[in-house]
Amino acid sequence: MSTTTATRPTCRIIRPNEAYAGKQGFSYLEGISAQSVGSTGLCMVLLTIPPGGRASAHKHEHHETAIYVIAGKAETWFGERLESHVVVKAGEMFYIPADMPHLAANRGTEPCVAVIARTDPNEQESVVPLPELECLVPR
């Protein structure tokens, strides 16, 4: 077997069971990332936002995000001053362009469960907190 073949990434199954605290203020279940499987262009994690949960305002520098809501619903404010607002429900997908300020919250009574994929294989590396925008979205 050549050295190139020996170091080449291979297919892997990940069973999310380790949670970590993200800079956004939520706890994420570890999934596909540079750290877990050696990915070089994406990450994918599982997020549950409890009722009343709210992220910190932030953006993902140079990285796009795709979200698929499995259960519940979440509200997201986005834009340079968080001036736009959407509600994303179970069965819907939501796209966030690179460098877009945003803040998600669950103001419902049920947990919101979502699969999140990002073009940052290190997941938290591109997170840029934007505390100056916090006051723009009522609690």
Secondary structure as GFF3:
##gff-version 3
##sequence-region A 1 139
A	DSSP	alpha_helix	3	7	.	.	.	ID=ss1
A	DSSP	beta_strand	19	21	.	.	.	ID=ss2
A	DSSP	beta_strand	27	32	.	.	.	ID=ss3
A	DSSP	alpha_helix	34	37	.	.	.	ID=ss4
A	DSSP	beta_strand	43	49	.	.	.	ID=ss5
A	DSSP	beta_strand	58	60	.	.	.	ID=ss6
A	DSSP	beta_strand	65	71	.	.	.	ID=ss7
A	DSSP	beta_strand	73	78	.	.	.	ID=ss8
A	DSSP	beta_strand	84	89	.	.	.	ID=ss9
A	DSSP	beta_strand	93	96	.	.	.	ID=ss10
A	DSSP	beta_strand	102	105	.	.	.	ID=ss11
A	DSSP	beta_strand	112	118	.	.	.	ID=ss12
A	DSSP	beta_strand	127	129	.	.	.	ID=ss13
A	DSSP	three_ten_helix	131	136	.	.	.	ID=ss14
###
